[in-house]
Amino acid sequence: MLELMRQMLTGQYEASLKMVDQCITACRPEHWEGRIANDSFRYVAYHTLFFTDMYLSRSQDEFTLRDLHDQGGDERGEGQSVGLSRDKTIVYVTICRMKMHESLAAETAESLQEPSGFSWRKFSRAEMHVYNIRHIQHHAGQMSAYLRRVDPALAEPAALPWVGSGWK
């Protein structure tokens, strides 16, 4: 059962991260600072990856800031983060993808039943992974909808395709 859970979570993390990657890669420079609700595309992409990175950590205490957070900001604190350049954001997707593989490889049947590791998320590690994927996909949907609205070349479904499972 543990291996099935790892396969399922890996497939869905990869699919959601791939959809974020597609949006970041497709975003033209003139749209990078465009507004998605109250924030910029740049910020939404960074926010998505920051929390992906953090929630892949075993706990809030084990999460450590990276050098790129010096530029993008600490999403846990007061005030607004600014995000990263497009190129550094693409690198951050790769970092999150690698961390996801490491995190899931370290999970055991017991650890998945333990608390999430984040005091504000009152559920198990297993549910933390599902929550994390839902968060990624929520923002992938926002970014995709924004890009389809501002860039006619991306309005076709094939331009930003749905990824069902895995990194396609």
N, CA, C and O atoms as a DFTB+ gen file, in Angstrom:
672 C
 N C O
     1  1       0.812      -1.200       0.000
     2  2       0.000       0.000       0.000
     3  2       0.858       1.268       0.000
     4  3       0.510       2.258      -0.644
     5  1       1.987       1.233       0.730
     6  2       2.882       2.388       0.783
     7  2       3.399       2.725      -0.616
     8  3       3.452       3.894      -0.999
     9  1       3.775       1.704      -1.372
    10  2       4.304       1.960      -2.718
    11  2       3.227       2.551      -3.625
    12  3       3.514       3.434      -4.433
    13  1       2.005       2.074      -3.498
    14  2       0.897       2.643      -4.266
    15  2       0.708       4.114      -3.909
    16  3       0.509       4.947      -4.793
    17  1       0.769       4.435      -2.623
    18  2       0.616       5.824      -2.175
    19  2       1.734       6.694      -2.744
    20  3       1.479       7.800      -3.221
    21  1       2.950       6.207      -2.695
    22  2       4.076       6.964      -3.263
    23  2       3.884       7.203      -4.756
    24  3       4.096       8.316      -5.239
    25  1       3.487       6.170      -5.485
    26  2       3.272       6.306      -6.931
    27  2       2.179       7.319      -7.233
    28  3       2.333       8.165      -8.114
    29  1       1.079       7.231      -6.500
    30  2      -0.043       8.145      -6.711
    31  2       0.376       9.589      -6.421
    32  3       0.133      10.482      -7.233
    33  1       0.997       9.813      -5.282
    34  2       1.415      11.164      -4.923
    35  2       2.468      11.704      -5.885
    36  3       2.416      12.873      -6.270
    37  1       3.418      10.865      -6.273
    38  2       4.439      11.295      -7.229
    39  2       3.798      11.718      -8.547
    40  3       4.125      12.776      -9.085
    41  1       2.895      10.904      -9.064
    42  2       2.229      11.230     -10.324
    43  2       1.473      12.537     -10.258
    44  3       1.506      13.320     -11.207
    45  1       0.785      12.789      -9.143
    46  2      -0.008      14.008      -9.029
    47  2       0.847      15.238      -8.720
    48  3       0.557      16.326      -9.218
    49  1       1.891      15.083      -7.909
    50  2       2.824      16.197      -7.717
    51  2       3.465      16.565      -9.060
    52  3       3.515      17.739      -9.427
    53  1       3.947      15.566      -9.781
    54  2       4.603      15.856     -11.059
    55  2       3.649      16.526     -12.036
    56  3       4.037      17.468     -12.727
    57  1       2.403      16.056     -12.106
    58  2       1.436      16.661     -13.021
    59  2       1.174      18.122     -12.638
    60  3       1.170      18.997     -13.504
    61  1       0.961      18.383     -11.366
    62  2       0.662      19.756     -10.959
    63  2       1.873      20.668     -11.137
    64  3       1.729      21.810     -11.572
    65  1       3.057      20.175     -10.806
    66  2       4.265      20.983     -11.013
    67  2       4.539      21.207     -12.496
    68  3       5.012      22.277     -12.879
    69  1       4.250      20.221     -13.330
    70  2       4.426      20.396     -14.768
    71  2       3.491      21.481     -15.293
    72  3       3.878      22.274     -16.151
    73  1       2.263      21.519     -14.781
    74  2       1.322      22.545     -15.230
    75  2       1.772      23.940     -14.777
    76  3       1.585      24.911     -15.510
    77  1       2.352      24.052     -13.598
    78  2       2.935      25.323     -13.157
    79  2       4.104      25.687     -14.065
    80  3       4.228      26.832     -14.497
    81  1       4.952      24.716     -14.350
    82  2       6.097      24.935     -15.230
    83  2       5.656      25.407     -16.621
    84  3       6.262      26.313     -17.193
    85  1       4.608      24.792     -17.157
    86  2       4.081      25.201     -18.464
    87  2       3.675      26.669     -18.442
    88  3       3.980      27.417     -19.371
    89  1       2.991      27.077     -17.383
    90  2       2.531      28.464     -17.283
    91  2       3.706      29.430     -17.184
    92  3       3.734      30.452     -17.870
    93  1       4.667      29.108     -16.338
    94  2       5.829      29.991     -16.169
    95  2       6.594      30.096     -17.480
    96  3       6.984      31.189     -17.891
    97  1       6.805      28.969     -18.130
    98  2       7.546      28.945     -19.397
    99  2       6.801      29.709     -20.487
   100  3       7.427      30.382     -21.305
   101  1       5.480      29.613     -20.507
   102  2       4.675      30.262     -21.552
   103  2       4.461      31.749     -21.307
   104  3       4.108      32.480     -22.232
   105  1       4.669      32.203     -20.084
   106  2       4.393      33.597     -19.752
   107  2       5.404      34.524     -20.434
   108  3       6.606      34.452     -20.180
   109  1       4.894      35.380     -21.289
   110  2       5.757      36.357     -21.976
   111  2       6.201      37.429     -20.981
   112  3       5.498      37.715     -20.011
   113  1       7.368      38.017     -21.228
   114  2       7.879      39.041     -20.302
   115  2       6.881      40.160     -20.005
   116  3       6.823      40.651     -18.878
   117  1       6.104      40.564     -20.997
   118  2       5.159      41.664     -20.779
   119  2       3.986      41.275     -19.872
   120  3       3.225      42.139     -19.437
   121  1       3.841      39.976     -19.588
   122  2       2.758      39.517     -18.718
   123  2       3.251      39.073     -17.341
   124  3       2.442      38.744     -16.474
   125  1       4.557      39.060     -17.134
   126  2       5.142      38.556     -15.890
   127  2       4.658      39.351     -14.669
   128  3       4.489      38.783     -13.590
   129  1       4.439      40.642     -14.833
   130  2       3.963      41.479     -13.728
   131  2       2.458      41.706     -13.786
   132  3       1.923      42.485     -12.997
   133  1       1.763      41.034     -14.714
   134  2       0.320      41.179     -14.840
   135  2      -0.407      40.710     -13.588
   136  3       0.122      39.912     -12.813
   137  1      -1.616      41.209     -13.398
   138  2      -2.375      40.954     -12.177
   139  2      -3.212      39.679     -12.253
   140  3      -3.952      39.454     -13.211
   141  1      -3.075      38.865     -11.232
   142  2      -3.960      37.733     -10.974
   143  2      -4.596      38.056      -9.632
   144  3      -3.936      37.978      -8.596
   145  1      -5.870      38.417      -9.643
   146  2      -6.563      38.902      -8.448
   147  2      -5.784      40.098      -7.899
   148  3      -5.670      41.113      -8.586
   149  1      -5.246      40.007      -6.679
   150  2      -4.541      41.138      -6.073
   151  2      -3.023      41.055      -6.191
   152  3      -2.309      41.889      -5.633
   153  1      -2.532      40.061      -6.909
   154  2      -1.089      39.843      -6.966
   155  2      -0.601      39.747      -8.405
   156  3      -1.399      39.618      -9.333
   157  1       0.698      39.810      -8.579
   158  2       1.278      39.668      -9.914
   159  2       1.471      38.186     -10.247
   160  3       1.535      37.336      -9.358
   161  1       1.561      37.901     -11.534
   162  2       1.865      36.546     -11.984
   163  2       3.153      36.080     -11.312
   164  3       3.232      34.957     -10.815
   165  1       4.160      36.950     -11.299
   166  2       5.453      36.639     -10.675
   167  2       5.252      36.166      -9.238
   168  3       5.803      35.143      -8.832
   169  1       4.463      36.914      -8.474
   170  2       4.247      36.590      -7.077
   171  2       3.484      35.273      -6.920
   172  3       3.853      34.449      -6.082
   173  1       2.435      35.061      -7.705
   174  2       1.642      33.829      -7.589
   175  2       2.524      32.611      -7.861
   176  3       2.430      31.608      -7.153
   177  1       3.377      32.691      -8.877
   178  2       4.285      31.580      -9.186
   179  2       5.222      31.316      -7.995
   180  3       5.414      30.168      -7.595
   181  1       5.797      32.380      -7.438
   182  2       6.718      32.229      -6.312
   183  2       5.999      31.682      -5.080
   184  3       6.478      30.744      -4.442
   185  1       4.855      32.266      -4.752
   186  2       4.071      31.827      -3.605
   187  2       3.765      30.326      -3.707
   188  3       3.905      29.591      -2.729
   189  1       3.354      29.888      -4.876
   190  2       3.032      28.477      -5.098
   191  2       4.230      27.600      -4.784
   192  3       4.105      26.598      -4.080
   193  1       5.379      27.970      -5.300
   194  2       6.587      27.155      -5.116
   195  2       7.141      27.253      -3.705
   196  3       7.655      26.268      -3.175
   197  1       7.047      28.421      -3.091
   198  2       7.520      28.570      -1.714
   199  2       6.778      27.600      -0.798
   200  3       7.397      26.873      -0.022
   201  1       5.444      27.592      -0.893
   202  2       4.680      26.710      -0.016
   203  2       4.824      25.243      -0.416
   204  3       4.758      24.369       0.448
   205  1       5.017      24.955      -1.693
   206  2       5.309      23.581      -2.104
   207  2       6.572      23.113      -1.404
   208  3       6.601      22.037      -0.806
   209  1       7.606      23.923      -1.482
   210  2       8.899      23.637      -0.865
   211  2       8.734      23.458       0.643
   212  3       9.215      22.476       1.208
   213  1       8.067      24.390       1.283
   214  2       7.919      24.321       2.733
   215  2       7.133      23.081       3.151
   216  3       7.556      22.360       4.055
   217  1       5.993      22.824       2.504
   218  2       5.150      21.699       2.908
   219  2       5.743      20.342       2.546
   220  3       5.272      19.318       3.041
   221  1       6.751      20.311       1.705
   222  2       7.477      19.058       1.455
   223  2       8.478      18.765       2.571
   224  3       9.001      17.654       2.661
   225  1       8.741      19.754       3.417
   226  2       9.607      19.550       4.580
   227  2       8.851      18.723       5.613
   228  3       7.620      18.714       5.622
   229  1       9.563      18.044       6.463
   230  2       8.924      17.200       7.486
   231  2       8.144      18.028       8.505
   232  3       7.164      17.556       9.081
   233  1       8.593      19.280       8.722
   234  2       7.905      20.135       9.694
   235  2       8.288      21.583       9.448
   236  3       9.197      21.884       8.675
   237  1       7.573      22.472      10.125
   238  2       7.892      23.888      10.005
   239  2       9.296      24.173      10.539
   240  3       9.967      25.080      10.048
   241  1       9.745      23.416      11.531
   242  2      11.085      23.618      12.088
   243  2      12.188      23.109      11.163
   244  3      13.310      23.615      11.202
   245  1      11.883      22.127      10.343
   246  2      12.890      21.568       9.437
   247  2      12.995      22.320       8.113
   248  3      13.937      22.098       7.352
   249  1      12.046      23.203       7.832
   250  2      12.107      23.986       6.600
   251  2      13.187      25.054       6.741
   252  3      13.190      25.825       7.701
   253  1      14.102      25.091       5.777
   254  2      15.147      26.113       5.788
   255  2      15.047      26.950       4.515
   256  3      14.747      26.451       3.430
   257  1      15.306      28.223       4.693
   258  2      15.277      29.125       3.551
   259  2      16.467      28.843       2.645
   260  3      17.544      28.471       3.110
   261  1      16.260      29.024       1.364
   262  2      17.297      28.843       0.346
   263  2      17.861      30.213      -0.034
   264  3      17.284      31.247       0.304
   265  1      18.988      30.207      -0.735
   266  2      19.567      31.462      -1.213
   267  2      18.567      32.247      -2.056
   268  3      18.515      33.474      -1.968
   269  1      17.779      31.562      -2.864
   270  2      16.837      32.276      -3.723
   271  2      15.731      32.952      -2.937
   272  3      15.081      33.861      -3.454
   273  1      15.499      32.530      -1.692
   274  2      14.502      33.204      -0.855
   275  2      14.979      34.589      -0.435
   276  3      14.168      35.453      -0.104
   277  1      16.315      34.804      -0.449
   278  2      16.829      36.145      -0.162
   279  2      16.307      37.143      -1.190
   280  3      16.086      38.310      -0.868
   281  1      16.112      36.689      -2.419
   282  2      15.603      37.559      -3.478
   283  2      14.078      37.557      -3.526
   284  3      13.460      38.609      -3.692
   285  1      13.479      36.397      -3.385
   286  2      12.030      36.278      -3.538
   287  2      11.244      36.684      -2.323
   288  3      10.156      37.247      -2.446
   289  1      11.776      36.409      -1.145
   290  2      11.090      36.746       0.092
   291  2      10.691      35.516       0.885
   292  3      10.654      34.400       0.367
   293  1      10.395      35.750       2.154
   294  2       9.960      34.690       3.065
   295  2       8.449      34.795       3.210
   296  3       7.950      35.721       3.849
   297  1       7.732      33.871       2.634
   298  2       6.273      33.893       2.630
   299  2       5.662      33.682       4.012
   300  3       4.467      33.914       4.198
   301  1       6.451      33.250       4.971
   302  2       5.918      33.007       6.320
   303  2       5.816      34.285       7.124
   304  3       5.096      34.335       8.121
   305  1       6.522      35.315       6.706
   306  2       6.612      36.531       7.509
   307  2       5.572      37.571       7.166
   308  3       4.657      37.352       6.373
   309  1       5.751      38.692       7.790
   310  2       4.886      39.843       7.543
   311  2       5.319      40.502       6.242
   312  3       6.491      40.448       5.868
   313  1       4.388      41.111       5.573
   314  2       4.713      41.822       4.342
   315  2       4.705      40.903       3.135
   316  3       4.688      39.678       3.255
   317  1       4.718      41.511       2.010
   318  2       4.594      40.802       0.742
   319  2       5.964      40.417       0.184
   320  3       6.885      41.233       0.165
   321  1       6.090      39.182      -0.265
   322  2       7.267      38.766      -1.000
   323  2       7.184      39.352      -2.401
   324  3       6.102      39.710      -2.868
   325  1       8.318      39.448      -3.064
   326  2       8.316      40.029      -4.412
   327  2       8.373      38.977      -5.508
   328  3       7.991      39.250      -6.646
   329  1       8.842      37.787      -5.185
   330  2       8.988      36.754      -6.205
   331  2      10.349      36.818      -6.866
   332  3      11.228      37.575      -6.454
   333  1      10.503      36.007      -7.900
   334  2      11.785      35.853      -8.587
   335  2      11.647      36.194     -10.061
   336  3      10.541      36.376     -10.571
   337  1      12.773      36.277     -10.729
   338  2      12.753      36.414     -12.182
   339  2      12.165      35.138     -12.780
   340  3      12.086      34.107     -12.112
   341  1      11.765      35.218     -14.017
   342  2      11.194      34.052     -14.695
   343  2      12.189      32.895     -14.703
   344  3      11.818      31.761     -14.398
   345  1      13.445      33.167     -15.046
   346  2      14.452      32.103     -15.124
   347  2      14.690      31.449     -13.762
   348  3      14.806      30.226     -13.673
   349  1      14.762      32.252     -12.712
   350  2      14.973      31.683     -11.374
   351  2      13.730      30.932     -10.892
   352  3      13.843      29.973     -10.130
   353  1      12.561      31.360     -11.328
   354  2      11.336      30.655     -10.956
   355  2      11.302      29.286     -11.619
   356  3      10.859      28.315     -11.005
   357  1      11.762      29.193     -12.859
   358  2      11.845      27.896     -13.549
   359  2      12.812      26.972     -12.805
   360  3      12.545      25.779     -12.662
   361  1      13.928      27.520     -12.335
   362  2      14.875      26.735     -11.541
   363  2      14.203      26.258     -10.252
   364  3      14.421      25.127      -9.817
   365  1      13.389      27.116      -9.647
   366  2      12.703      26.754      -8.404
   367  2      11.729      25.598      -8.630
   368  3      11.557      24.763      -7.742
   369  1      11.098      25.533      -9.784
   370  2      10.233      24.386     -10.092
   371  2      11.056      23.102     -10.026
   372  3      10.618      22.111      -9.441
   373  1      12.236      23.118     -10.619
   374  2      13.112      21.940     -10.616
   375  2      13.525      21.567      -9.201
   376  3      13.562      20.387      -8.854
   377  1      13.835      22.562      -8.386
   378  2      14.203      22.312      -6.986
   379  2      13.047      21.647      -6.253
   380  3      13.248      20.682      -5.516
   381  1      11.833      22.163      -6.454
   382  2      10.658      21.581      -5.782
   383  2      10.400      20.161      -6.266
   384  3      10.034      19.284      -5.483
   385  1      10.592      19.948      -7.536
   386  2      10.377      18.591      -8.084
   387  2      11.366      17.600      -7.465
   388  3      10.982      16.494      -7.084
   389  1      12.628      17.995      -7.366
   390  2      13.630      17.114      -6.753
   391  2      13.312      16.879      -5.271
   392  3      13.440      15.760      -4.776
   393  1      12.896      17.942      -4.568
   394  2      12.578      17.796      -3.154
   395  2      11.376      16.883      -2.964
   396  3      11.314      16.123      -1.998
   397  1      10.416      16.958      -3.891
   398  2       9.241      16.087      -3.807
   399  2       9.667      14.625      -3.861
   400  3       9.202      13.811      -3.063
   401  1      10.552      14.288      -4.800
   402  2      11.009      12.897      -4.910
   403  2      11.728      12.454      -3.636
   404  3      11.525      11.336      -3.163
   405  1      12.565      13.325      -3.082
   406  2      13.273      13.000      -1.847
   407  2      12.297      12.836      -0.672
   408  3      12.415      11.906       0.126
   409  1      11.351      13.744      -0.588
   410  2      10.378      13.722       0.511
   411  2       9.536      12.455       0.479
   412  3       9.355      11.798       1.504
   413  1       9.024      12.113      -0.694
   414  2       8.177      10.922      -0.789
   415  2       8.979       9.640      -0.578
   416  3       8.457       8.673      -0.024
   417  1      10.227       9.618      -1.006
   418  2      11.072       8.434      -0.798
   419  2      11.315       8.196       0.695
   420  3      11.489       7.057       1.128
   421  1      11.324       9.283       1.478
   422  2      11.590       9.166       2.913
   423  2      10.342       8.816       3.725
   424  3      10.456       8.436       4.891
   425  1       9.175       8.935       3.140
   426  2       7.937       8.648       3.872
   427  2       7.814       7.143       4.133
   428  3       8.196       6.313       3.308
   429  1       7.274       6.826       5.298
   430  2       6.973       5.449       5.661
   431  2       5.473       5.361       5.946
   432  3       4.786       6.379       6.027
   433  1       4.984       4.156       6.092
   434  2       3.572       3.988       6.440
   435  2       3.272       4.701       7.760
   436  3       2.188       5.257       7.935
   437  1       4.214       4.682       8.667
   438  2       4.028       5.334       9.960
   439  2       4.078       6.852       9.834
   440  3       3.241       7.556      10.398
   441  1       5.073       7.357       9.084
   442  2       5.217       8.816       8.989
   443  2       4.022       9.465       8.298
   444  3       3.661      10.597       8.620
   445  1       3.411       8.766       7.361
   446  2       2.250       9.319       6.667
   447  2       1.039       9.470       7.596
   448  3       0.114      10.229       7.310
   449  1       1.062       8.734       8.710
   450  2      -0.040       8.813       9.679
   451  2       0.221       9.838      10.776
   452  3      -0.679      10.179      11.544
   453  1       1.444      10.323      10.845
   454  2       1.809      11.304      11.869
   455  2       1.216      12.676      11.531
   456  3       0.747      12.893      10.414
   457  1       1.239      13.602      12.499
   458  2       0.763      14.965      12.216
   459  2       1.556      15.604      11.071
   460  3       2.690      15.217      10.789
   461  1       0.945      16.570      10.434
   462  2       1.521      17.208       9.244
   463  2       2.894      17.823       9.487
   464  3       3.713      17.904       8.571
   465  1       3.145      18.255      10.715
   466  2       4.403      18.936      11.016
   467  2       4.254      20.450      10.994
   468  3       5.218      21.176      11.239
   469  1       3.051      20.926      10.700
   470  2       2.779      22.363      10.626
   471  2       1.599      22.661      11.552
   472  3       0.491      22.167      11.344
   473  1       1.852      23.468      12.564
   474  2       0.857      23.682      13.620
   475  2      -0.470      24.209      13.080
   476  3      -1.512      23.968      13.690
   477  1      -0.461      24.900      11.986
   478  2      -1.693      25.461      11.426
   479  2      -2.403      24.497      10.472
   480  3      -3.458      24.839       9.936
   481  1      -1.862      23.324      10.252
   482  2      -2.486      22.293       9.417
   483  2      -2.715      21.065      10.285
   484  3      -1.799      20.275      10.515
   485  1      -3.932      20.912      10.759
   486  2      -4.290      19.878      11.743
   487  2      -4.714      18.580      11.055
   488  3      -5.840      18.115      11.235
   489  1      -3.818      18.007      10.278
   490  2      -4.092      16.717       9.664
   491  2      -2.789      15.955       9.481
   492  3      -1.721      16.447       9.844
   493  1      -2.875      14.764       8.923
   494  2      -1.716      13.869       8.805
   495  2      -0.758      14.304       7.699
   496  3      -1.084      15.160       6.877
   497  1       0.429      13.700       7.695
   498  2       1.400      13.925       6.614
   499  2       0.797      13.504       5.277
   500  3       0.993      14.178       4.266
   501  1       0.065      12.393       5.270
   502  2      -0.555      11.936       4.018
   503  2      -1.495      13.012       3.485
   504  3      -1.453      13.351       2.303
   505  1      -2.339      13.544       4.358
   506  2      -3.260      14.590       3.911
   507  2      -2.509      15.881       3.572
   508  3      -2.957      16.650       2.720
   509  1      -1.379      16.122       4.227
   510  2      -0.553      17.299       3.905
   511  2      -0.110      17.245       2.451
   512  3      -0.107      18.263       1.759
   513  1       0.265      16.051       1.988
   514  2       0.673      15.914       0.581
   515  2      -0.494      16.202      -0.367
   516  3      -0.322      16.878      -1.381
   517  1      -1.666      15.693      -0.037
   518  2      -2.843      15.953      -0.882
   519  2      -3.166      17.444      -0.858
   520  3      -3.459      18.033      -1.899
   521  1      -3.115      18.048       0.312
   522  2      -3.355      19.489       0.441
   523  2      -2.355      20.278      -0.412
   524  3      -2.732      21.217      -1.113
   525  1      -1.095      19.893      -0.344
   526  2      -0.032      20.570      -1.090
   527  2      -0.312      20.498      -2.602
   528  3      -0.182      21.497      -3.308
   529  1      -0.685      19.346      -3.076
   530  2      -1.006      19.182      -4.503
   531  2      -2.200      20.062      -4.873
   532  3      -2.188      20.710      -5.920
   533  1      -3.218      20.092      -4.033
   534  2      -4.395      20.940      -4.299
   535  2      -3.987      22.402      -4.368
   536  3      -4.487      23.141      -5.217
   537  1      -3.088      22.832      -3.492
   538  2      -2.610      24.219      -3.492
   539  2      -1.877      24.533      -4.793
   540  3      -2.113      25.570      -5.414
   541  1      -0.998      23.643      -5.192
   542  2      -0.264      23.842      -6.453
   543  2      -1.251      23.966      -7.612
   544  3      -1.146      24.878      -8.432
   545  1      -2.201      23.048      -7.673
   546  2      -3.132      23.023      -8.799
   547  2      -4.055      24.241      -8.796
   548  3      -4.415      24.743      -9.861
   549  1      -4.435      24.713      -7.633
   550  2      -5.252      25.929      -7.546
   551  2      -4.545      27.087      -8.253
   552  3      -5.140      27.782      -9.075
   553  1      -3.275      27.280      -7.922
   554  2      -2.537      28.393      -8.518
   555  2      -2.174      28.124      -9.976
   556  3      -2.085      29.061     -10.769
   557  1      -1.964      26.873     -10.337
   558  2      -1.745      26.554     -11.759
   559  2      -2.986      26.964     -12.558
   560  3      -2.867      27.494     -13.663
   561  1      -4.162      26.719     -12.005
   562  2      -5.400      27.124     -12.664
   563  2      -5.503      28.634     -12.794
   564  3      -5.915      29.136     -13.840
   565  1      -5.137      29.364     -11.751
   566  2      -5.150      30.830     -11.819
   567  2      -4.214      31.339     -12.910
   568  3      -4.586      32.186     -13.722
   569  1      -2.990      30.807     -12.914
   570  2      -1.997      31.271     -13.890
   571  2      -2.432      30.924     -15.305
   572  3      -2.297      31.738     -16.219
   573  1      -2.946      29.729     -15.483
   574  2      -3.409      29.288     -16.803
   575  2      -4.557      30.169     -17.301
   576  3      -4.554      30.603     -18.453
   577  1      -5.526      30.430     -16.442
   578  2      -6.663      31.269     -16.836
   579  2      -6.198      32.675     -17.203
   580  3      -6.668      33.254     -18.183
   581  1      -5.285      33.214     -16.425
   582  2      -4.733      34.546     -16.717
   583  2      -4.055      34.561     -18.083
   584  3      -4.309      35.448     -18.898
   585  1      -3.188      33.572     -18.329
   586  2      -2.448      33.539     -19.596
   587  2      -3.373      33.367     -20.785
   588  3      -3.158      33.980     -21.830
   589  1      -4.384      32.555     -20.643
   590  2      -5.354      32.361     -21.744
   591  2      -6.119      33.652     -22.033
   592  3      -6.518      33.900     -23.170
   593  1      -6.320      34.470     -21.002
   594  2      -7.052      35.724     -21.167
   595  2      -6.190      36.802     -21.838
   596  3      -6.685      37.555     -22.677
   597  1      -4.902      36.878     -21.470
   598  2      -4.064      37.979     -21.964
   599  2      -3.260      37.638     -23.213
   600  3      -2.734      38.537     -23.869
   601  1      -3.155      36.366     -23.548
   602  2      -2.336      35.963     -24.695
   603  2      -3.154      35.052     -25.605
   604  3      -3.317      33.867     -25.310
   605  1      -3.673      35.597     -26.712
   606  2      -4.515      34.795     -27.613
   607  2      -3.841      33.503     -28.095
   608  3      -4.529      32.521     -28.374
   609  1      -2.520      33.493     -28.194
   610  2      -1.813      32.288     -28.638
   611  2      -1.958      31.151     -27.631
   612  3      -1.770      29.986     -27.980
   613  1      -2.292      31.481     -26.383
   614  2      -2.418      30.458     -25.339
   615  2      -3.864      30.077     -25.063
   616  3      -4.138      29.292     -24.155
   617  1      -4.786      30.626     -25.839
   618  2      -6.212      30.348     -25.619
   619  2      -6.603      28.941     -26.053
   620  3      -7.589      28.397     -25.557
   621  1      -5.853      28.350     -26.960
   622  2      -6.147      26.988     -27.417
   623  2      -5.779      25.981     -26.334
   624  3      -4.733      26.122     -25.701
   625  1      -6.615      24.965     -26.103
   626  2      -6.328      23.968     -25.056
   627  2      -4.955      23.300     -25.209
   628  3      -4.319      22.961     -24.211
   629  1      -4.503      23.113     -26.432
   630  2      -3.213      22.442     -26.646
   631  2      -2.031      23.304     -26.192
   632  3      -0.937      22.783     -25.976
   633  1      -2.239      24.610     -26.047
   634  2      -1.146      25.498     -25.666
   635  2      -0.703      25.270     -24.216
   636  3       0.492      25.291     -23.918
   637  1      -1.653      25.056     -23.334
   638  2      -1.385      24.770     -21.915
   639  2      -2.208      23.546     -21.534
   640  3      -3.226      23.668     -20.852
   641  1      -1.773      22.371     -21.969
   642  2      -2.603      21.177     -21.783
   643  2      -2.689      20.700     -20.332
   644  3      -1.788      20.913     -19.520
   645  1      -3.797      20.056     -20.051
   646  2      -3.989      19.381     -18.770
   647  2      -3.032      18.206     -18.707
   648  3      -2.884      17.470     -19.682
   649  1      -2.385      18.027     -17.576
   650  2      -1.507      16.877     -17.362
   651  2      -2.177      16.002     -16.304
   652  3      -2.365      16.427     -15.164
   653  1      -2.530      14.790     -16.687
   654  2      -3.265      13.902     -15.799
   655  2      -2.413      13.259     -14.723
   656  3      -2.850      13.127     -13.580
   657  1      -1.205      12.858     -15.077
   658  2      -0.308      12.219     -14.124
   659  2       1.102      12.246     -14.691
   660  3       1.297      12.062     -15.892
   661  1       2.064      12.469     -13.848
   662  2       3.461      12.448     -14.259
   663  2       3.898      13.724     -14.931
   664  3       3.087      14.599     -15.233
   665  1       5.190      13.817     -15.160
   666  2       5.816      14.983     -15.792
   667  2       5.877      14.692     -17.274
   668  3       6.750      13.951     -17.726
   669  1       4.971      15.260     -18.029
   670  2       4.885      14.983     -19.476
   671  2       5.566      16.070     -20.265
   672  3       5.598      16.013     -21.494
